[in-house]
């Protein structure tokens, strides 16, 4: 058995459900709660996994919030000095 995601036009939904009902021995429909909450759940999950892999492989660096906040504050000060004149 294979799993696919199907998007159905609202005005075709009844026809689709009739088709599924006529072929219910070959088709199982389940709702994916992840996709109900976030239509891009699996794409985001894949992106997050890639980010984590990049950190583990050393391709990206994870910094603490404190370091991030310090860097932003430094950047803001540089901008203020640059555009204050």
C-alpha positions in Angstrom: 0.0 0.0 0.0 1.2 3.5 -0.7 0.4 6.8 1.0 -0.2 10.1 -0.8 -1.5 13.5 0.2 -4.5 14.7 -1.9 -5.9 18.2 -2.2 -9.5 18.3 -3.4 -11.4 21.3 -4.6 -14.3 22.1 -2.3 -16.8 21.7 -5.1 -15.4 18.2 -6.0 -15.3 16.8 -2.5 -18.6 15.0 -2.7 -17.6 13.3 -6.0 -14.3 12.3 -4.5 -16.0 10.8 -1.4 -18.3 8.9 -3.6 -15.4 7.5 -5.6 -13.6 6.5 -2.4 -16.8 4.9 -1.0 -17.2 2.9 -4.2 -13.6 1.7 -3.9 -13.3 1.4 -0.1 -11.8 -2.1 -0.4 -8.7 -0.4 -2.0 -8.6 3.0 -0.3 -8.2 3.9 3.4 -8.7 7.6 4.4 -7.2 8.9 7.6 -6.8 12.5 8.7 -3.3 13.6 9.6 -3.6 15.8 12.7 -0.1 17.3 12.0 -1.4 18.6 8.6 -4.6 19.9 10.2 -2.6 22.0 12.6 0.1 23.1 10.1 -0.3 22.4 6.3 3.5 22.7 6.0 4.3 20.4 9.0 6.5 17.9 7.0 8.3 20.5 5.1 9.2 22.4 8.3 10.2 19.1 9.9 12.6 18.3 7.1 14.1 21.9 7.3 14.6 21.6 11.0 16.3 18.2 10.6 18.6 19.7 8.0 19.5 22.6 10.4 20.2 20.1 13.2 22.3 18.0 10.8 24.3 21.1 9.7 25.0 21.9 13.4 26.1 18.4 14.1 28.4 18.4 11.0 29.9 21.8 11.8 28.4 23.4 8.8 26.4 25.8 11.0 27.0 27.1 14.5 24.4 27.2 17.3 25.0 30.1 19.7 23.3 30.8 23.0 20.6 33.4 23.3 22.9 35.5 25.5 25.6 35.5 22.7 22.9 36.4 20.1 21.6 39.2 22.3 25.1 40.5 22.9 25.8 40.5 19.1 22.6 42.3 18.3 23.3 44.9 20.9 26.7 45.5 19.5 25.3 45.7 16.0 22.7 48.3 17.1 25.4 50.4 18.7 27.4 50.3 15.5 24.4 51.4 13.5 23.7 54.2 16.0 27.3 55.4 15.7 27.2 55.1 11.9 23.9 57.0 11.4 24.1 59.4 14.3 26.2 61.9 12.3 
